[in-house]
């Protein structure tokens, strides 16, 4: 499921701290924010399906890659909110 273009985005946005991640998203210019907010549009179901079931997994089985993917999903969700707020201010 993991397209080639996804790995660099996941790596770039692997910011564990919510506040720091939100600041980084808010610092994006309009084009970058739009692209981030829509980065999963074509694969959203597959993306979340690949992460599903993790709550049944023991914590020691969580990998750094899995956690990075979850953080990226949260980043995209926040980017969508930030984009909506930015557009509403115009």
SULGI-V333659 format. One record per residue. RES is the residue in one letter. PSI is psi in radians with two decimals (999 if undefined). NEAR is the number of other C-alpha atoms within 12 Angstrom. Layout:
RES;PSI;NEAR + RES;PSI;NEAR
This chain:
X;-0.39;17 + X;1.73;21 + X;2.72;15 + X;-0.62;9 + X;-0.27;14 + X;-0.66;23 + X;-0.83;19 + X;-0.60;17 + X;-0.77;26 + X;-0.76;31 + X;-0.78;21 + X;-0.69;20 + X;0.35;31 + X;1.19;29 + X;1.83;25 + X;-0.64;23 + X;2.10;15 + X;-0.81;17 + X;-0.78;13 + X;-0.70;15 + X;-0.75;26 + X;-0.73;28 + X;-0.73;17 + X;-0.69;25 + X;-0.79;35 + X;-0.40;28 + X;-0.16;17 + X;2.59;20 + X;3.00;16 + X;-0.77;21 + X;-0.81;17 + X;-0.71;21 + X;-0.76;29 + X;-0.83;27 + X;-0.73;19 + X;-0.80;33 + X;-0.51;30 + X;0.19;23 + X;-0.43;28 + X;0.07;30 + X;-0.77;18 + X;-0.26;14 + X;0.29;18 + X;-0.85;21 + X;-0.80;14 + X;-0.67;16 + X;-0.93;25 + X;-0.57;24 + X;-0.65;16 + X;-0.46;17 + X;-0.20;26 + X;2.64;15 + X;-0.03;12 + X;-0.48;19 + X;-0.33;11 + X;-0.13;11 + X;2.40;13 + X;2.57;10 + X;-0.60;12 + X;-0.23;12 + X;-0.15;13 + X;2.28;18 + X;2.79;15 + X;-0.63;16 + X;-0.77;18 + X;-0.83;27 + X;-0.68;23 + X;-0.66;26 + X;-0.72;34 + X;-0.80;28 + X;-0.71;28 + X;-0.74;37 + X;-0.72;37 + X;-0.63;29 + X;-0.79;39 + X;-0.76;35 + X;-0.77;27 + X;-0.66;28 + X;-0.63;36 + X;-0.75;28 + X;-0.82;22 + X;-0.69;29 + X;-0.78;30 + X;-0.75;19 + X;-0.73;16 + X;-0.75;20 + X;-0.59;14 + X;-0.48;9 + X;-0.21;8 + X;999;8
